C-alpha cells in the first residue's frame, strides 16, 4: 500500500468515527442514564463510574406501562396482516389492469401518504367517535391502515409492473384464476418485496404518534404516546424516561435486524426501478 | 380477452375497499376546507375560499412558512450531504464496513418521539450532557432550546440525526447497483477518484438521489413529533413549522375549517414539488 493510500484510509476512518460518535452517542447516553438513579442523572459534570441499578425498569414494569407496549405490538401486528391482505390483490390488479384511470388512482393513493397528518386526523377522529371506538387499539389500527395501505399499494404496484409476465402466463393458460395466480405464483416470487413492505408497515405503526395521541387517552395508549406524555410533564423522572425510550427501541431493533437484508433489497426493488 | 377481464373481478373488491377507505378522508378534507367550522361554537357554513384567504393572509402562516422553508431545505441538504458521503465511504473496501453499516441504520428505527426526547435530554440546561455540561464548559450558560436560533438549529440537527440513515440506505443500495465495468472503463481512461465520482458515480446515482430526496422532502415537510416533543414550536413560534401551526389551529383553536384549508394548501405544495422532482428524474 502506498503512503498516499494509507493516509486516505486514515482520513476515511476518522470521518467514520466522527459520524459514529454523532449517531451513537444519544443512544448510549439514554442507555447509561436508564440504569442510573434519579439523583445520579442530575449530577453535573456527569459521572461515568456509578453503580448501575435496574430501578427504572422495575418501575416501568410495575407502573402499568407494559400495557402500552402490548398495545403497540398488537397494533403493528394486526396492521401488517391487514395491510398485506388488502394491498397485495389491489396492487396486483392495478398493475395488470392498465388504464388512464389506474395511473391517476395510483398517484391519489400516494398523495394520502403526502397529506399532513393533522389534516387527515379530523375525519378519522369523527368516524371513530361515531363508531364509539375512541381509546381502543382498533381505532389506532384503522388510522394507521389508512396511511399504510395506500403506501403499500403504491410500492407493490411499482414492483408488480416490473415482474416478467411469462411466469404468470403459463399459470393462467393452465386454467388458474387471477387470484390463484397471485397467491401461488406471484407472491412466492415476490417474498423479499412483501417482507420489506411488512417492515415499512411495522416501522410506521410502531413509530406513529399523532393519530395514536388524538385517538387514545388511557386504555389504547401506544409507546410513542407514553413517551410524549412522560416528556411533557414538568416533574421529570429522567431514568424512567430513558428506560421507556430504550424499551421503545428494542422491539424495532430486533424485528428490523432479523430481516435487515430485505430492507435495502426492498427499497431498491420498489423505488429504484 | 373477455375471460381475462372476468378474472380481474376477483381482485377488484380489495381495490374497492381500499379506495373507499381512502376516499372518505379526501372528500371530507375538501368539504371542510371550504366551510366555516369552529368546534363548539358555530353552525357549519359554506364560505367559498374564506378559510384559504384567512390562512394565507395571517402573519403566523407567513412566519411558519419561512420556518418550514428553512427547516426543510437545510435538513434535506444536510441529510443528502451526510448520507451521500457516508454511502460513498462505506461503499469502499473498508475493514468492518458491515458493522458500520448496521450501526448507522440504528437511528432510522428509533421512533421520532424518542429521538426528540433524546436530544431534548442532551440539550437540557440543568441535566443535559451538551446543554448542561459541554456548553457551559465552552462558556455558554443560556438555555439552548430557549434561544430562537439555537432551537431551530437543534431541531434540524435532531431531524438529521433520525432521518439521515434512511437516506444513507437508499443511496448505498443505489451505489451497489452501479456495475463495476463502468469504473474499470473510467480507470482505463485514466480518471482518478474525484473524476470518476463526478463523471461516473454521481450521474449513475441520479435516480437514487432523486427518489431519496422525494421521500426525505415529504417526511420533512410533514414532520411533527420531533419538534413537538423538543420545543412544541417555541420559543414563541421560532420553530413552529406548518404542521405544528396546523395542529394549533385545529386542535387548540378548534378551527377545523382553517386547519383543513391549511392541510389542502400543504398537500398542493407537497404534490407540486414532488411532481417537479419526479419529472426531473424521468428526464
Interface residues (C-beta under 8 A of the other chain):
Chain A: X9 X12 X13 X15 X16 X19 X20 X22 X23 X24 X26 X27 X29 X30 X33 X41 X42 X44 X45 X46 X85 X86 X87 X88 X89 X90 X92 X93 X94 X96 X97 X105 X108 X109 X111 X112 X113 X114 X115 X116 X117 X118 X119 X120 X121 X122 X123 X124 X126 X127 X145 X146 X149 X150 X153 X172 X177 X178 X179 X182 X203 X206 X207 X209 X210 X214 X223 X224 X227 X228 X231 X232 X238 X241 X242 X245 X248 X249 X252 X253 X256 X257 X260 X263 X264 X265 X267 X268 X271 X272
Chain B: X4 X7 X8 X10 X11 X12 X13 X14 X15 X17 X18 X19 X21 X22 X24 X25 X26 X28 X29 X32 X82 X85 X86 X89 X90 X92 X94 X100 X102 X103 X104 X105 X106 X107 X109 X110 X111 X112 X113 X114 X115 X116 X117 X118 X119 X120 X121 X122 X126 X127 X129 X132 X133 X136 X161 X164 X165 X169 X170 X172 X173 X174 X176 X177 X207 X208 X211 X215 X218 X221 X222 X224 X225 X228 X229 X242 X243 X246 X247 X250 X251 X256 X259 X260 X262 X263 X264 X266 X267 X270 X271 X274
